[in-house]
């Protein structure tokens, strides 16, 4: 047989096989097409230009027909007209409908039962993200949203009948968490170990790549490692950084991807009498000068030791050395060399470079329908330097009266004076949306919002305050007040304020219920990142990044004298770096609390996770879940104590219902797990039936586990493995018969 005839014959056999396979499939199960209708808007999902949109297409329009496929324990949603699949692969604001690879988890969904036979459609890749149309942007969105909102609920109708199916499609298995590789500082400064291998699926999914200065090419001086309070290296990511002192000194690295923006975490000297200095630093790309970066120490350098934040060098005890500069710098190709150099006209006496973030920032967003423009409609002036506070307040008031939103165009808007509340621009039942956190900026000492009701919603802009010290008598917070119900912060960048959001106030009639904070960045603050306080419940902070906070990055505090008990708050999939005072995560009282799937790195003075009955909080009740977290180089000295990486403190009362599971504790400054009882001699302040399981403690600076002499209660430990502690596996100071350690299976090293 000739080669040509062999080819024809082979093709015929292949065609016959395909036909038979299709017949077999068709006989096994016919394809069912469905349409997906939003419960709130009664509009259908359809594909156009590789984007999932919503509207009212004809029932025969095949772009609105979808096949729900079972795939590896999840669902895939295939468009009948194009064969494309719904996905969030490229992390765009809109849900995509595109050609996919089978390995992509971004195209896998979980369909869950919602009330009255409707369904939720949740990502199996980013388990906190739902498909919704909450903001009415013309396309299907994806993100964290309060599931009770009907904008995230869907009727699944068969095309044949055009009516909802009598039984909703059953939920699929609980999906694995996101498969991103989280940002994590490198190197262990306690002992010369290799970079720790962090578990995947923890921390925030972020759009930038972080580059550590100490791993770069440099002719400067590498500082650290150090854990000594008051050293620059101690407050550096990975406890190391690079100092540039002389003209011509630099750090240089290669970009792993394309980018057009840069963030540099740096320190330059303070002014002799405090108040900060300004300076420049030179940026080169592929050896060609690109631009000067503007730096300042105005928002750094505080004094008075670990417990104070004074802006007075004569007090001694300097700390909080670092700040960040961000800039859109034009195209940076993949593989380009990036160099930060002290040139002759760069004025600071020294530059300490800690890290660099490179990010590809998308184009500025455009004004959506039904929004008032802060400039065109409300009279503010972008980049004008005047006071735009009254214009913003008027715009919000008008928008509320006419059921509209407020649009902040690209540009910087200055808020220089108090308009109404000392807590900021008052708002309720209004959405404020910007062109993007790199484009729309509210700046100034009064760049702050006071939520006085429900539905305070904020998207896609930045707030840069002017706090230069911690003043607990002033509401210098980006967001203040109770969030009521239906409030949300998404893709918002906050810097140089006291707190990101101090949630709740003494006089709020309606405590916070269901606040969602997601996709946001909180940097260089003088106190907490987010504090859920005074009866804040059912609230979630997720997929957000916190760096250099001056108190707890994330706290749920339930003070008994100032509102009802906090219930069911969750901190999940967040990355926290370098709190310079207090913890990454803290829970003070309340019921049914979760701290799950997070990364905490390089805490300077306190634990990484603190569970404490303190500060006159409501008693703990229900459960406390601390699971699947990574604590890297955390714990530190404060209040004359050496705080462990994960600390449980029954100071003022008992703590029941604690489950700690699947935790990596790498190179803690002192102990890995730290249990402490009542400092006031309260005999009922016990740890009750706690469970610690599947925990690895590596390279502890003192002990793997520490029980203070006042520890009381009992706990069960299983698969708790301690490796290479400096002083020993266990230091149990508790008197005999006062604390019971129940040893399960799999423990070692202590």
HELIX and SHEET records of a PDB file:
HELIX    1   1 UNK A    3  UNK A   28  1                                  26    
HELIX    2   2 UNK A   62  UNK A   64  5                                   3    
HELIX    3   3 UNK A  105  UNK A  107  5                                   3    
HELIX    4   4 UNK A  115  UNK A  117  5                                   3    
HELIX    5   5 UNK A  150  UNK A  152  5                                   3    
HELIX    6   6 UNK A  213  UNK A  215  5                                   3    
HELIX    7   7 UNK A  233  UNK A  235  5                                   3    
HELIX    8   8 UNK A  237  UNK A  239  5                                   3    
HELIX    9   9 UNK A  313  UNK A  315  5                                   3    
HELIX   10  10 UNK A  389  UNK A  401  1                                  13    
HELIX   11  11 UNK A  560  UNK A  562  5                                   3    
SHEET    1   A 2 UNK A  34  UNK A  38  0                                        
SHEET    2   A 2 UNK A 154  UNK A 158 -1                                        
SHEET    1   B 2 UNK A  44  UNK A  48  0                                        
SHEET    2   B 2 UNK A  51  UNK A  55 -1                                        
SHEET    1   C 2 UNK A  66  UNK A  71  0                                        
SHEET    2   C 2 UNK A  74  UNK A  79 -1                                        
SHEET    1   D 2 UNK A  85  UNK A  87  0                                        
SHEET    2   D 2 UNK A  96  UNK A  98 -1                                        
SHEET    1   E 2 UNK A 109  UNK A 113  0                                        
SHEET    2   E 2 UNK A 119  UNK A 123 -1                                        
SHEET    1   F 2 UNK A 130  UNK A 132  0                                        
SHEET    2   F 2 UNK A 141  UNK A 143 -1                                        
SHEET    1   G 4 UNK A 208  UNK A 212  0                                        
SHEET    2   G 4 UNK A 351  UNK A 359 -1                                        
SHEET    3   G 4 UNK A 240  UNK A 244 -1                                        
SHEET    4   G 4 UNK A 221  UNK A 224 -1                                        
SHEET    1   H 4 UNK A 208  UNK A 212  0                                        
SHEET    2   H 4 UNK A 351  UNK A 359 -1                                        
SHEET    3   H 4 UNK A 259  UNK A 267 -1                                        
SHEET    4   H 4 UNK A 323  UNK A 332 -1                                        
SHEET    1   I 5 UNK A 217  UNK A 218  0                                        
SHEET    2   I 5 UNK A 250  UNK A 254 -1                                        
SHEET    3   I 5 UNK A 337  UNK A 341 -1                                        
SHEET    4   I 5 UNK A 278  UNK A 285 -1                                        
SHEET    5   I 5 UNK A 288  UNK A 296 -1                                        
SHEET    1   J 6 UNK A 371  UNK A 373  0                                        
SHEET    2   J 6 UNK A 405  UNK A 408  1                                        
SHEET    3   J 6 UNK A 430  UNK A 434  1                                        
SHEET    4   J 6 UNK A 456  UNK A 464  1                                        
SHEET    5   J 6 UNK A 440  UNK A 443  1                                        
SHEET    6   J 6 UNK A 411  UNK A 414  1                                        
SHEET    1   K14 UNK A 371  UNK A 373  0                                        
SHEET    2   K14 UNK A 405  UNK A 408  1                                        
SHEET    3   K14 UNK A 430  UNK A 434  1                                        
SHEET    4   K14 UNK A 456  UNK A 464  1                                        
SHEET    5   K14 UNK A 488  UNK A 495  1                                        
SHEET    6   K14 UNK A 516  UNK A 518  1                                        
SHEET    7   K14 UNK A 540  UNK A 542  1                                        
SHEET    8   K14 UNK A 570  UNK A 572  1                                        
SHEET    9   K14 UNK A 590  UNK A 596  1                                        
SHEET   10   K14 UNK A 620  UNK A 632  1                                        
SHEET   11   K14 UNK A 599  UNK A 601  1                                        
SHEET   12   K14 UNK A 575  UNK A 577  1                                        
SHEET   13   K14 UNK A 545  UNK A 547  1                                        
SHEET   14   K14 UNK A 521  UNK A 523  1                                        
SHEET    1   L13 UNK A 371  UNK A 373  0                                        
SHEET    2   L13 UNK A 405  UNK A 408  1                                        
SHEET    3   L13 UNK A 430  UNK A 434  1                                        
SHEET    4   L13 UNK A 456  UNK A 464  1                                        
SHEET    5   L13 UNK A 488  UNK A 495  1                                        
SHEET    6   L13 UNK A 516  UNK A 518  1                                        
SHEET    7   L13 UNK A 540  UNK A 542  1                                        
SHEET    8   L13 UNK A 570  UNK A 572  1                                        
SHEET    9   L13 UNK A 590  UNK A 596  1                                        
SHEET   10   L13 UNK A 620  UNK A 632  1                                        
SHEET   11   L13 UNK A 658  UNK A 666  1                                        
SHEET   12   L13 UNK A 687  UNK A 698  1                                        
SHEET   13   L13 UNK A 655  UNK A 656  1                                        
SHEET    1   M14 UNK A 371  UNK A 373  0                                        
SHEET    2   M14 UNK A 405  UNK A 408  1                                        
SHEET    3   M14 UNK A 430  UNK A 434  1                                        
SHEET    4   M14 UNK A 456  UNK A 464  1                                        
SHEET    5   M14 UNK A 488  UNK A 495  1                                        
SHEET    6   M14 UNK A 516  UNK A 518  1                                        
SHEET    7   M14 UNK A 540  UNK A 542  1                                        
SHEET    8   M14 UNK A 570  UNK A 572  1                                        
SHEET    9   M14 UNK A 590  UNK A 596  1                                        
SHEET   10   M14 UNK A 620  UNK A 632  1                                        
SHEET   11   M14 UNK A 658  UNK A 666  1                                        
SHEET   12   M14 UNK A 687  UNK A 698  1                                        
SHEET   13   M14 UNK A 713  UNK A 723  1                                        
SHEET   14   M14 UNK A 739  UNK A 743  1                                        
SHEET    1   N12 UNK A 425  UNK A 427  0                                        
SHEET    2   N12 UNK A 449  UNK A 451  1                                        
SHEET    3   N12 UNK A 477  UNK A 481  1                                        
SHEET    4   N12 UNK A 499  UNK A 503  1                                        
SHEET    5   N12 UNK A 530  UNK A 533  1                                        
SHEET    6   N12 UNK A 554  UNK A 557  1                                        
SHEET    7   N12 UNK A 585  UNK A 588  1                                        
SHEET    8   N12 UNK A 609  UNK A 612  1                                        
SHEET    9   N12 UNK A 646  UNK A 649  1                                        
SHEET   10   N12 UNK A 673  UNK A 676  1                                        
SHEET   11   N12 UNK A 703  UNK A 707  1                                        
SHEET   12   N12 UNK A 728  UNK A 732  1                                        
SHEET    1   O 2 UNK A 637  UNK A 638  0                                        
SHEET    2   O 2 UNK A 641  UNK A 642 -1                                        
END                                                                             
